[in-house]
Amino acid sequence: MTHYLIDIRLMGSVKHQIRNLSNHLQEKFNLGDKRVIPHITLAGPFSTEDEKKLIEDFTRVCSNQNRIPKYEIGGYGFFDDSRVVFVTITPDDALKQFRYQLSSALSPYCSLRKYDLDSADGFRFHATLAMKLDWLTFKRMKWYFRGQESIMYRHHPIRATLLRNSQILCEYDFIQNRMLSRAQALSKATMMRDFDILKSWADGSWE
């Protein structure tokens, strides 16, 4: 079955910080396949029989954003019922509404999860570090994070990504206000243009 996911890829220095932390957790707790590539999930994983409509709705909701959504990265959190460890994400109102609008547009024909249907204020934004942990490892990791400094960072979610079976299908660039193909999304030249634009804004939210 084809699985889709909509997320925000972490980029720049924050990506390297969280990747280093994830690698450290892998070594310290021997996580194996329980470690994940950190990202901020907006919807999914889900399935649908209408990929064309999915791309159209994704493009429409993205292009209708009047403000570039933003978020802040803070401390660490835990989902006790599913034994998940994550970095906490604090979204601004634009990001809250963007995620909710995606959910509302896709829910009639996509198999969204229960949490995808949460209200704009009820959804818990996070970047997963480790999941499906056994009980002992989860408890040890919770204890470990009691002494760790938070990752404090303010960042633009430069892009929202639609993935099909873990591969980029297309990606919306909020900075350039356009949809990118997979090749464009992975292009270093396109990325450098994003950072040049952010740098010109000089608001301290880029790196």
Buried (B, 14 or more C-beta within 10 A) or exposed (E): EEBBBBBBBBBBEBBEBBEEBBEEBBEEBEBEEBBBBBBBBBBBBBEBEEEEBBBEBBBEBBEEBEEBBBBBBBEBBBBEEEBBBBBBBEBBEBBBBBBBBBBEBBBEEBBBEEEBBBEBEEBEBBBBBBBEBEEEBBEBBBEBBEEEEEBEBBBBBBBBBBBBEEEBBBBBBBBBEBBBEBEBBEEEEBBEBBBEBBEEEEEEBBE
